[in-house]
Amino acid sequence: MYGWENYLSERDKKHDEHWGKKELFGFGRKPALLLIDIYYSVLGLKREPIFESMKTWPSSTGLEGWAAVDKTAELLAVARANGIPVVHIKGLESGIAPWVHRKGRRGEMSEELRLKGNEIVEEVKPLPGEVVIEKTAPSGFQGTPLMFHLNALGVDTLICCGETTSGCVRATVVDGATSRFRMGVVAECVFDRTEASHFMNLYDMHQKYADVVTVDMAKEYLATRLN
């Protein structure tokens, strides 16, 4: 249904029949929409295939990323129309060393281009009053005021979009589930650099920590949760 079936071995499929998730965990009464790391450096300034985009933006997710952004914009419009809290998560712009230690090609970029890369893309940019939280770790919870903000709002459910499925999205989902939030991951609204990593992490999160749902399911849920 969500594409991960193509990455399961026959043994995995048989195991899933016996032990796999049979029904959704379910969401709560008070959701928030969480948009994770949707900035230009992981998409590029224009829409082009991943390997072309990587010539300028080494961490680009290419056209698949942009497709997810478009679906996220649709979901974001529903959330805003229904008064659902929206929280944007992005990396901290302070010079603090990130958690990734591999060396990229950032030195080849102009400072102007690097700063542009840190901006949330136009399609889902924050509106006045929407909270933007900066982080220095993969999870949006670690070392940030996210938990305090959600508790103050009485939020019990987080609907997650963004990138990468295997990285910052997964880390945030695991921490959210650990903190007893009901977690949702919107299949069409999360994206990654490699297909196998994307689909297998969707499968794994769905089995253990979250409900992976379609964008239409997420829209219907948010539209019924007037805040």
Beta strands, then each sheet from edge to edge (+ up, - down):
strand 1: 31-36
strand 2: 86-91
strand 3: 131-135
strand 4: 157-163
strand 5: 182-191
strand 6: 211-213
sheet 1: 3+ 2+ 1+ 4+ 5+ 6+
end
